[in-house]
Amino acid sequence: MMSGEIRGKTLSELRRARKNMMSAEWLAGLEGVSAAERTVAATTLLDVCMAIRRLENVGVVAIRRQLADNENELERGIRGLQRASERLHRVKTYLRAAAVLAATVGKVVKP
């Protein structure tokens, strides 16, 4: 896959994650969890937002090599998040999948 395609696919999935994590269904799912779990959810949402910002602000040319080097990991993260989004009501599963993808983007685009 071309670097631009990897970046676009990752951005698309992160944007979908952000939208899901701000939905009424998501917020309802957070009502039954502990304060610590809500903190993890908020931190993960922030990580997803930061990953989006980083990918939006950096040119593909600047990260072409890192995207290529991490293509398999990004693809696994995207597939994991897609599978988890089918079960959005499982807050912990979705959080883990979103955190993995955001962390991989953090490896590609250094702050």
DOMAR-110318 format. One record per atom (N, C-alpha, C): x, y, z. Coordinates in nm, 3 decimals. Layout:
BEGIN
east = X | north = Y | up = Z
...
END
This chain:
BEGIN
east = 0.085 | north = -0.117 | up = 0.000
east = 0.000 | north = 0.000 | up = 0.000
east = 0.090 | north = 0.124 | up = 0.000
east = 0.048 | north = 0.227 | up = -0.068
east = 0.125 | north = 0.351 | up = -0.074
east = 0.114 | north = 0.426 | up = 0.058
east = 0.216 | north = 0.505 | up = 0.089
east = 0.220 | north = 0.579 | up = 0.215
east = 0.097 | north = 0.667 | up = 0.234
east = 0.056 | north = 0.735 | up = 0.127
east = -0.062 | north = 0.821 | up = 0.136
east = -0.188 | north = 0.743 | up = 0.167
east = -0.196 | north = 0.622 | up = 0.113
east = -0.313 | north = 0.537 | up = 0.140
east = -0.315 | north = 0.491 | up = 0.286
east = -0.198 | north = 0.454 | up = 0.337
east = -0.189 | north = 0.412 | up = 0.478
east = -0.232 | north = 0.527 | up = 0.568
east = -0.178 | north = 0.646 | up = 0.539
east = -0.211 | north = 0.765 | up = 0.620
east = -0.361 | north = 0.793 | up = 0.613
east = -0.418 | north = 0.790 | up = 0.492
east = -0.560 | north = 0.818 | up = 0.475
east = -0.649 | north = 0.717 | up = 0.545
east = -0.613 | north = 0.591 | up = 0.533
east = -0.691 | north = 0.485 | up = 0.597
east = -0.683 | north = 0.497 | up = 0.750
east = -0.564 | north = 0.528 | up = 0.800
east = -0.547 | north = 0.543 | up = 0.944
east = -0.625 | north = 0.663 | up = 0.995
east = -0.616 | north = 0.775 | up = 0.923
east = -0.692 | north = 0.894 | up = 0.962
east = -0.842 | north = 0.866 | up = 0.962
east = -0.889 | north = 0.799 | up = 0.861
east = -1.031 | north = 0.767 | up = 0.851
east = -1.077 | north = 0.685 | up = 0.972
east = -0.998 | north = 0.585 | up = 1.007
east = -1.035 | north = 0.498 | up = 1.119
east = -1.027 | north = 0.573 | up = 1.252
east = -0.927 | north = 0.658 | up = 1.268
east = -0.916 | north = 0.737 | up = 1.391
east = -1.033 | north = 0.835 | up = 1.403
east = -1.072 | north = 0.896 | up = 1.292
east = -1.186 | north = 0.989 | up = 1.296
east = -1.315 | north = 0.915 | up = 1.332
east = -1.329 | north = 0.794 | up = 1.280
east = -1.447 | north = 0.714 | up = 1.315
east = -1.444 | north = 0.679 | up = 1.463
east = -1.325 | north = 0.646 | up = 1.514
east = -1.313 | north = 0.615 | up = 1.656
east = -1.352 | north = 0.736 | up = 1.741
east = -1.304 | north = 0.854 | up = 1.703
east = -1.339 | north = 0.976 | up = 1.777
east = -1.489 | north = 0.997 | up = 1.777
east = -1.551 | north = 0.979 | up = 1.661
east = -1.697 | north = 0.997 | up = 1.652
east = -1.769 | north = 0.895 | up = 1.740
east = -1.726 | north = 0.769 | up = 1.734
east = -1.787 | north = 0.666 | up = 1.817
east = -1.770 | north = 0.695 | up = 1.966
east = -1.653 | north = 0.743 | up = 2.004
east = -1.624 | north = 0.767 | up = 2.145
east = -1.691 | north = 0.892 | up = 2.198
east = -1.760 | north = 0.965 | up = 2.112
east = -1.836 | north = 1.082 | up = 2.154
east = -1.986 | north = 1.061 | up = 2.134
east = -2.024 | north = 0.939 | up = 2.098
east = -2.164 | north = 0.909 | up = 2.070
east = -2.244 | north = 0.886 | up = 2.198
east = -2.374 | north = 0.896 | up = 2.186
east = -2.463 | north = 0.870 | up = 2.300
east = -2.450 | north = 0.725 | up = 2.348
east = -2.435 | north = 0.633 | up = 2.253
east = -2.419 | north = 0.492 | up = 2.289
east = -2.294 | north = 0.471 | up = 2.374
east = -2.185 | north = 0.535 | up = 2.334
east = -2.059 | north = 0.524 | up = 2.408
east = -2.074 | north = 0.583 | up = 2.548
east = -2.131 | north = 0.702 | up = 2.555
east = -2.147 | north = 0.767 | up = 2.685
east = -2.238 | north = 0.685 | up = 2.777
east = -2.340 | north = 0.624 | up = 2.721
east = -2.426 | north = 0.536 | up = 2.801
east = -2.346 | north = 0.416 | up = 2.853
east = -2.257 | north = 0.364 | up = 2.772
east = -2.174 | north = 0.252 | up = 2.814
east = -2.077 | north = 0.288 | up = 2.925
east = -2.040 | north = 0.415 | up = 2.932
east = -1.948 | north = 0.459 | up = 3.036
east = -2.015 | north = 0.482 | up = 3.171
east = -2.146 | north = 0.489 | up = 3.172
east = -2.217 | north = 0.516 | up = 3.298
east = -2.197 | north = 0.407 | up = 3.402
east = -2.178 | north = 0.285 | up = 3.357
east = -2.167 | north = 0.175 | up = 3.452
east = -2.024 | north = 0.139 | up = 3.490
east = -1.927 | north = 0.219 | up = 3.450
east = -1.788 | north = 0.185 | up = 3.479
east = -1.734 | north = 0.273 | up = 3.592
east = -1.621 | north = 0.231 | up = 3.646
east = -1.561 | north = 0.303 | up = 3.758
east = -1.500 | north = 0.436 | up = 3.712
east = -1.468 | north = 0.519 | up = 3.809
east = -1.405 | north = 0.648 | up = 3.779
east = -1.270 | north = 0.626 | up = 3.709
east = -1.197 | north = 0.526 | up = 3.750
east = -1.068 | north = 0.496 | up = 3.689
east = -1.086 | north = 0.457 | up = 3.542
east = -1.189 | north = 0.377 | up = 3.514
east = -1.215 | north = 0.336 | up = 3.375
east = -1.260 | north = 0.456 | up = 3.291
east = -1.336 | north = 0.547 | up = 3.350
east = -1.376 | north = 0.669 | up = 3.277
east = -1.253 | north = 0.755 | up = 3.247
east = -1.159 | north = 0.758 | up = 3.340
east = -1.035 | north = 0.832 | up = 3.318
east = -0.957 | north = 0.771 | up = 3.202
east = -0.950 | north = 0.637 | up = 3.198
east = -0.883 | north = 0.569 | up = 3.087
east = -0.954 | north = 0.602 | up = 2.956
east = -1.087 | north = 0.603 | up = 2.958
east = -1.164 | north = 0.635 | up = 2.836
east = -1.135 | north = 0.777 | up = 2.790
east = -1.131 | north = 0.871 | up = 2.883
east = -1.103 | north = 1.010 | up = 2.848
east = -0.961 | north = 1.026 | up = 2.794
east = -0.867 | north = 0.958 | up = 2.857
east = -0.728 | north = 0.964 | up = 2.812
east = -0.713 | north = 0.904 | up = 2.672
east = -0.781 | north = 0.793 | up = 2.649
east = -0.775 | north = 0.730 | up = 2.518
east = -0.837 | north = 0.819 | up = 2.411
east = -0.948 | north = 0.883 | up = 2.442
east = -1.009 | north = 0.977 | up = 2.348
east = -0.912 | north = 1.090 | up = 2.317
east = -0.844 | north = 1.141 | up = 2.417
east = -0.745 | north = 1.245 | up = 2.394
east = -0.630 | north = 1.194 | up = 2.307
east = -0.585 | north = 1.071 | up = 2.332
east = -0.479 | north = 1.011 | up = 2.250
east = -0.523 | north = 0.998 | up = 2.104
east = -0.647 | north = 0.957 | up = 2.084
east = -0.701 | north = 0.946 | up = 1.947
east = -0.703 | north = 1.083 | up = 1.880
east = -0.749 | north = 1.185 | up = 1.952
east = -0.754 | north = 1.321 | up = 1.898
east = -0.614 | north = 1.372 | up = 1.865
east = -0.517 | north = 1.344 | up = 1.950
east = -0.379 | north = 1.386 | up = 1.925
east = -0.321 | north = 1.313 | up = 1.804
east = -0.353 | north = 1.184 | up = 1.789
east = -0.305 | north = 1.108 | up = 1.674
east = -0.361 | north = 1.166 | up = 1.545
east = -0.488 | north = 1.203 | up = 1.547
east = -0.551 | north = 1.266 | up = 1.431
east = -0.479 | north = 1.396 | up = 1.397
east = -0.458 | north = 1.479 | up = 1.497
east = -0.392 | north = 1.607 | up = 1.475
east = -0.252 | north = 1.588 | up = 1.418
east = -0.178 | north = 1.493 | up = 1.473
east = -0.042 | north = 1.470 | up = 1.424
east = -0.042 | north = 1.426 | up = 1.277
east = -0.131 | north = 1.333 | up = 1.245
east = -0.135 | north = 1.286 | up = 1.106
east = -0.184 | north = 1.394 | up = 1.011
east = -0.277 | north = 1.478 | up = 1.057
east = -0.327 | north = 1.585 | up = 0.971
east = -0.220 | north = 1.692 | up = 0.946
east = -0.136 | north = 1.715 | up = 1.043
east = -0.040 | north = 1.825 | up = 1.034
east = 0.092 | north = 1.789 | up = 0.969
east = 0.120 | north = 1.663 | up = 0.957
east = 0.249 | north = 1.624 | up = 0.899
east = 0.228 | north = 1.582 | up = 0.754
east = 0.320 | north = 1.620 | up = 0.670
east = 0.312 | north = 1.581 | up = 0.530
east = 0.352 | north = 1.435 | up = 0.514
east = 0.293 | north = 1.369 | up = 0.417
east = 0.323 | north = 1.228 | up = 0.391
east = 0.472 | north = 1.210 | up = 0.360
east = 0.530 | north = 1.304 | up = 0.290
east = 0.671 | north = 1.293 | up = 0.254
east = 0.757 | north = 1.282 | up = 0.379
east = 0.723 | north = 1.359 | up = 0.481
east = 0.803 | north = 1.362 | up = 0.603
east = 0.799 | north = 1.229 | up = 0.679
east = 0.693 | north = 1.152 | up = 0.662
east = 0.680 | north = 1.027 | up = 0.739
east = 0.667 | north = 0.905 | up = 0.650
east = 0.697 | north = 0.919 | up = 0.522
east = 0.681 | north = 0.808 | up = 0.429
east = 0.749 | north = 0.681 | up = 0.478
east = 0.874 | north = 0.693 | up = 0.520
east = 0.951 | north = 0.576 | up = 0.564
east = 0.889 | north = 0.514 | up = 0.689
east = 0.851 | north = 0.596 | up = 0.787
east = 0.791 | north = 0.544 | up = 0.910
east = 0.657 | north = 0.475 | up = 0.883
east = 0.579 | north = 0.532 | up = 0.790
east = 0.453 | north = 0.467 | up = 0.753
east = 0.479 | north = 0.330 | up = 0.692
east = 0.575 | north = 0.324 | up = 0.602
east = 0.607 | north = 0.197 | up = 0.538
east = 0.660 | north = 0.096 | up = 0.640
east = 0.747 | north = 0.143 | up = 0.730
east = 0.805 | north = 0.053 | up = 0.831
east = 0.699 | north = 0.000 | up = 0.928
east = 0.593 | north = 0.075 | up = 0.949
east = 0.489 | north = 0.037 | up = 1.046
east = 0.359 | north = -0.003 | up = 0.979
east = 0.362 | north = -0.029 | up = 0.849
east = 0.239 | north = -0.059 | up = 0.775
east = 0.163 | north = -0.177 | up = 0.834
east = 0.232 | north = -0.286 | up = 0.863
east = 0.163 | north = -0.404 | up = 0.917
east = 0.099 | north = -0.375 | up = 1.052
east = 0.170 | north = -0.303 | up = 1.136
east = 0.115 | north = -0.271 | up = 1.267
east = -0.004 | north = -0.177 | up = 1.255
east = 0.006 | north = -0.079 | up = 1.165
east = -0.108 | north = 0.010 | up = 1.143
east = -0.227 | north = -0.067 | up = 1.089
east = -0.204 | north = -0.158 | up = 0.995
east = -0.313 | north = -0.239 | up = 0.940
east = -0.378 | north = -0.324 | up = 1.050
east = -0.297 | north = -0.386 | up = 1.136
east = -0.353 | north = -0.465 | up = 1.247
east = -0.435 | north = -0.376 | up = 1.340
east = -0.384 | north = -0.256 | up = 1.368
east = -0.457 | north = -0.163 | up = 1.454
east = -0.589 | north = -0.121 | up = 1.394
east = -0.589 | north = -0.095 | up = 1.264
east = -0.712 | north = -0.056 | up = 1.195
east = -0.813 | north = -0.171 | up = 1.198
east = -0.766 | north = -0.292 | up = 1.166
east = -0.858 | north = -0.408 | up = 1.169
east = -0.913 | north = -0.431 | up = 1.310
east = -0.828 | north = -0.417 | up = 1.410
east = -0.873 | north = -0.435 | up = 1.548
east = -0.979 | north = -0.333 | up = 1.587
east = -0.958 | north = -0.210 | up = 1.545
east = -1.055 | north = -0.105 | up = 1.577
east = -1.185 | north = -0.127 | up = 1.500
east = -1.174 | north = -0.172 | up = 1.375
east = -1.295 | north = -0.200 | up = 1.297
east = -1.376 | north = -0.312 | up = 1.362
east = -1.306 | north = -0.420 | up = 1.405
east = -1.377 | north = -0.530 | up = 1.471
east = -1.440 | north = -0.482 | up = 1.603
east = -1.366 | north = -0.402 | up = 1.677
east = -1.417 | north = -0.353 | up = 1.805
east = -1.536 | north = -0.260 | up = 1.785
east = -1.538 | north = -0.185 | up = 1.675
east = -1.649 | north = -0.092 | up = 1.653
east = -1.780 | north = -0.166 | up = 1.628
east = -1.770 | north = -0.290 | up = 1.585
east = -1.891 | north = -0.372 | up = 1.569
east = -1.951 | north = -0.406 | up = 1.705
east = -1.869 | north = -0.396 | up = 1.808
east = -1.915 | north = -0.425 | up = 1.945
east = -1.891 | north = -0.303 | up = 2.032
east = -1.935 | north = -0.188 | up = 1.986
east = -1.909 | north = -0.062 | up = 2.054
east = -1.953 | north = -0.064 | up = 2.200
east = -2.055 | north = -0.142 | up = 2.229
east = -2.106 | north = -0.147 | up = 2.366
east = -2.005 | north = -0.207 | up = 2.462
east = -1.904 | north = -0.274 | up = 2.411
east = -1.798 | north = -0.329 | up = 2.496
east = -1.689 | north = -0.223 | up = 2.510
east = -1.706 | north = -0.136 | up = 2.607
east = -1.621 | north = -0.020 | up = 2.624
east = -1.473 | north = -0.058 | up = 2.634
east = -1.440 | north = -0.154 | up = 2.715
east = -1.299 | north = -0.189 | up = 2.737
east = -1.233 | north = -0.241 | up = 2.609
east = -1.303 | north = -0.323 | up = 2.534
east = -1.248 | north = -0.376 | up = 2.409
east = -1.219 | north = -0.262 | up = 2.312
east = -1.313 | north = -0.169 | up = 2.300
east = -1.296 | north = -0.057 | up = 2.208
east = -1.182 | north = 0.033 | up = 2.253
east = -1.173 | north = 0.056 | up = 2.384
east = -1.065 | north = 0.140 | up = 2.436
east = -0.928 | north = 0.081 | up = 2.402
east = -0.914 | north = -0.049 | up = 2.423
east = -0.786 | north = -0.113 | up = 2.392
east = -0.751 | north = -0.099 | up = 2.245
east = -0.848 | north = -0.121 | up = 2.158
east = -0.823 | north = -0.113 | up = 2.014
east = -0.788 | north = 0.030 | up = 1.973
east = -0.859 | north = 0.129 | up = 2.026
east = -0.831 | north = 0.269 | up = 1.994
east = -0.693 | north = 0.309 | up = 2.047
east = -0.659 | north = 0.263 | up = 2.166
east = -0.530 | north = 0.296 | up = 2.226
east = -0.415 | north = 0.237 | up = 2.144
east = -0.431 | north = 0.116 | up = 2.095
east = -0.327 | north = 0.052 | up = 2.014
east = -0.302 | north = 0.131 | up = 1.886
east = -0.408 | north = 0.169 | up = 1.817
east = -0.391 | north = 0.243 | up = 1.692
east = -0.331 | north = 0.381 | up = 1.719
east = -0.377 | north = 0.450 | up = 1.823
east = -0.322 | north = 0.582 | up = 1.856
east = -0.174 | north = 0.571 | up = 1.895
east = -0.138 | north = 0.467 | up = 1.967
east = 0.002 | north = 0.448 | up = 2.007
east = 0.090 | north = 0.421 | up = 1.886
east = 0.040 | north = 0.347 | up = 1.790
east = 0.118 | north = 0.320 | up = 1.669
east = 0.141 | north = 0.449 | up = 1.592
east = 0.038 | north = 0.532 | up = 1.583
east = 0.054 | north = 0.661 | up = 1.516
east = 0.159 | north = 0.744 | up = 1.591
east = 0.158 | north = 0.736 | up = 1.723
east = 0.257 | north = 0.807 | up = 1.803
east = 0.399 | north = 0.763 | up = 1.772
east = 0.416 | north = 0.636 | up = 1.736
east = 0.548 | north = 0.586 | up = 1.697
east = 0.590 | north = 0.640 | up = 1.561
east = 0.492 | north = 0.658 | up = 1.474
east = 0.520 | north = 0.704 | up = 1.338
east = 0.547 | north = 0.855 | up = 1.336
east = 0.461 | north = 0.930 | up = 1.404
east = 0.471 | north = 1.076 | up = 1.406
east = 0.507 | north = 1.118 | up = 1.546
east = 0.631 | north = 1.150 | up = 1.568
east = 0.679 | north = 1.191 | up = 1.700
east = 0.628 | north = 1.330 | up = 1.732
east = 0.586 | north = 1.354 | up = 1.857
east = 0.539 | north = 1.489 | up = 1.895
east = 0.651 | north = 1.592 | up = 1.891
END
